[in-house]
Amino acid sequence: MRDRIEQLVQNLNRAIVGKHEAIRLVLVALLSGGHALLEDVPGVGKTLLAKSLAKSIDGKFQRLQCTPDLLPSDVTGTNIWNPSTGSFEFLAGPVFANILLTDEINRATPRTQAALLEVMEEHQVTIDGHSRKVPEPFFVIATQNPVEYQGTFPLPEAQMDRFALSLSLGYPTEAEELQMLQRLSTGFAPEALQPCISLEEVQQLQKLCTQVTVELSLQQYILNLVRATRQDEEVTLGASPRGTLALQKAVQALAFLEGRDYAIPDDVKELAPHVLSHRIISAGGRRSSAIVDRLLRSIAIP
C-alpha cells in the first residue's frame, strides 16, 4: 500500500507547485482521521489543494463558502416539505462529501460554525432528531485569513480543537512562481488530474496507520509535552486530551508516510507545533507556536 501513497503524492505535486511540506502535512491529517486548518492569505493554492486531493482519491468534493448570513441548515441540510408526496424529504447539505472545503470559516457566525462540531467529531449530522452518517472517509479542510479580521468571528476553542493539524502554505519561491507562469503556456489544468487511489484504499491506509508502533517511552514524551502546555505560566488554556490523542495519531501517520512501522521522537518534534499550537491560548499575546517550540526544547527526549 505504500506505493499508493507515493502515487498520491506525485499526483498532488502535478497540480500544486512546490508545496511538498504542506502536502505531506495534509496527508498526515487525512490518514490520521482528522481535519486540517489552513491559515494563510488568499491566492496561495488552498482551494486547489483541496480539489486536487478530492480528484486524486476519487472522492466527492464540496465547497462551503462561509459568509455572515450562512445558516446551519446551509451546512448540514434540512427537511423540506414535498407536496406531491405529502411528506418531508431530506435535502443534504455540503457536509455530505468526502472532502469538504470550508472556505474562510471564520466569516461564518458562531451559530453556523457550531453546525460543524458534530460532523467533524462523529461523522454524522442530527436533524429533527434523526442522525445521518456522512460518506467515509470524511475530511474537512478549513481556511481562514490570519491577517484580515473585519467581518469575521474568531473560532471558539471547541471548534479549533476539532482540527488535527493547522498549517500554512506560504508564498511560493521565485522559481516556483515562475514554474506556475510556465504552466499557463503548457495548458495544464488541475481539473485534468486522474484518480490514483480509491476511497476504500484511503480507509485501508488509515487503518494501517493505527497499527504503527508507539513505544511507551514515546507516549510518555507526548504526554509530558501536552501536560506542559497546561502548566506553563504563559498559557491560559492548555491542550485538551483530544489534542493528546490527535498528536499520537498524527505521529503514527507521519511514520507510515516515511515508510516506518514505528514512531520516533523526531516525529513528535516535527508535528507538535502543528497539532498543539492552535489548541492553546497564550497569555500576553505571545505566539502559541513559540511556546510549543520552547516546551519542546525543555522536555527530555526519550
Secondary structure, DSSP 8 states (H G I E B T S, - for coil): -HHHHHHHHHHHHHHSSS-HHHHHHHHHHHHTT--EEEE--TTSSHHHHHHHHHHHTT--EEEEE--TT--HHHHHEEEEEETTTTEEEEEE-TTSSSEEEEETGGGS-HHHHGGGHHHHHHSEEEETTEEEE--SS-EEEEEE-SS--TT-----HHHHTT-SEEE------HHHHHHHHHHHHHT--GGG----S-HHHHHHHHHHHTTSB--HHHHHHHHHHHHHHHH-TTEEE---HHHHHHHHHHHHHHHHHTT-SB--HHHHHHHHHHHHGGG-EEGGG--HHHHHHHHHHHS---
